[in-house]
């Protein structure tokens, strides 16, 4: 997985959280609820993207993977 893909996954998650939080909080009726929905989406994007990037970095720097056979074919 590349870092670009990690950001794409974060974006998809952020958009999903935005849509769901708009529906759940009925944000079309209140601007405060819309603001909270945007904050929730931004936090979800940041958390998912950061987690995916850290896991990507950790797997690329793994030097103890001495596997001599494929797990899946």
C-alpha positions as CSV (number, residue, x, y, z in Angstrom):
1,X,0.0,0.0,0.0
2,X,1.3,3.4,-0.9
3,X,0.9,6.6,1.2
4,X,-1.4,7.9,-1.5
5,X,-3.6,4.9,-1.0
6,X,-3.6,5.5,2.7
7,X,-4.8,9.0,2.2
8,X,-7.5,7.7,-0.2
9,X,-8.8,5.3,2.5
10,X,-8.8,8.2,5.0
11,X,-10.8,10.3,2.6
12,X,-13.4,7.6,2.0
13,X,-13.7,7.1,5.7
14,X,-14.1,10.8,6.3
15,X,-16.8,11.2,3.7
16,X,-18.7,8.2,5.1
17,X,-18.5,9.7,8.6
18,X,-19.6,13.1,7.3
19,X,-22.7,11.6,5.5
20,X,-23.6,9.5,8.5
21,X,-23.1,12.3,11.0
22,X,-25.2,14.7,8.9
23,X,-28.0,12.1,8.9
24,X,-27.8,11.2,12.5
25,X,-27.5,14.8,13.9
26,X,-30.0,16.2,11.3
27,X,-27.4,18.8,10.4
28,X,-29.5,20.4,7.7
29,X,-31.6,22.0,10.5
30,X,-28.8,23.5,12.6
31,X,-25.5,25.1,11.7
32,X,-23.9,24.0,14.9
33,X,-24.6,20.3,14.1
34,X,-23.2,20.8,10.7
35,X,-20.0,22.2,12.2
36,X,-19.8,19.2,14.5
37,X,-20.3,16.9,11.6
38,X,-17.4,18.5,9.7
39,X,-15.2,18.2,12.8
40,X,-16.1,14.5,13.1
41,X,-15.3,13.9,9.5
42,X,-11.9,15.7,9.8
43,X,-11.0,13.7,12.9
44,X,-11.9,10.5,11.2
45,X,-9.9,11.4,8.1
46,X,-6.9,12.3,10.2
47,X,-7.1,9.2,12.4
48,X,-7.5,6.7,9.6
49,X,-4.9,8.2,7.4
50,X,-2.4,8.6,10.2
51,X,-3.0,5.0,11.3
52,X,-2.6,3.6,7.8
53,X,0.5,5.6,7.1
54,X,2.1,4.5,10.4
55,X,1.3,0.9,9.6
56,X,2.6,1.3,6.1
57,X,5.9,2.8,7.4
58,X,6.2,0.0,10.0
59,X,5.8,-2.7,7.5
60,X,8.3,-1.2,5.1
61,X,10.9,-0.9,7.8
62,X,10.3,-4.5,9.0
63,X,13.7,-6.2,8.8
64,X,12.8,-9.4,10.7
65,X,10.5,-10.8,7.9
66,X,12.7,-13.8,6.8
67,X,9.9,-15.7,5.2
68,X,11.1,-18.1,2.6
69,X,7.6,-19.2,1.4
70,X,4.5,-17.5,0.3
71,X,1.5,-17.4,2.7
72,X,-1.1,-17.0,-0.1
73,X,-0.7,-18.0,-3.7
